[in-house]
Amino acid sequence: MTLLLDPPAWPAHGTLWSHLVSDTSLHELRSFARAQGVGDRAFDLDHYDVPAERHDALVAAGAVPVTGGELSRRLAASVLRVPGRERRRASHDELLARWATLWEPGDGARAAPAAAHDVGTDLVGRWREPHRVYHSRLHLADSLDALDLLVADGAPGSRWHAAAALWFHDAVHDGEAGRDEERSAALVGAALGPLTGAVRPAGTGRALGESDVAEVARLVLVTTAHDPVTADATGALVSDADLSVLGAEPGRYARYAAQVRAEYGHVPDDAFRAGRAAILDQLAGLPRLYRSPAAVSRWADAAGRNLRAERAALRP
């Protein structure tokens, strides 16, 4: 493990701040930070922001002091860095702007109606919860980007229902497989149910109906097993977009795997390896990992290589 800490040189909130990073393991970075009393709220996708008053104590605990330039170079050379372009498209304002595109405009050119805007604000807040590492605002932005690619490639299904489902699919994330999806689906009804008849989904020419809410909730549950039936074109869109990271280039996949390990940092190594291996085996056991021809063409070959490589690395 290599933990790096640059000098406190970044002014904000009346003090100077350092960056605490690892160039090898997000799991060990998070474990170290928690052990030293650095809260999860200080984590910003690939680093912790720590106030000047903590600098010397963190060095005494094992962080290696380096210059800001060296820290930046070391992080950039690792697979753990989150580039600025990804940060920007997953920012609070950018995500809210994307949410607004799901609705016929409200009071502003890009604004959702007030009631829908409030739902979007709550959802963005959920995706930004500090305990998340992989299931974060980056995953939401990636999933929405993947959906746009599939639609542009001609994949069938309802883009509006698929996009709404992706917004909700990990809105509740407590690390309980199955229960998280059930709670996220229940949130659809609680959040969108009161909007029926009052707002208009973009491009539909009609008001939001109870059937729309039920369909979005159903699609959220599709992400439990990622096994939509053959005729479920919209379910295929949701499942494929959610799993698009599996077909990423190797460095991006490595960052995904590191993020997953850090997110479940409370799980001992042996238990994590067993649980993660079971998930990879479940994905490998699906009749087809991706269901839409567009997703198969884009990601299937790379996903197979990535899953096999990670599974092999988990063996003792």
Disulfide bonds with the S-S distance in Angstrom:
none
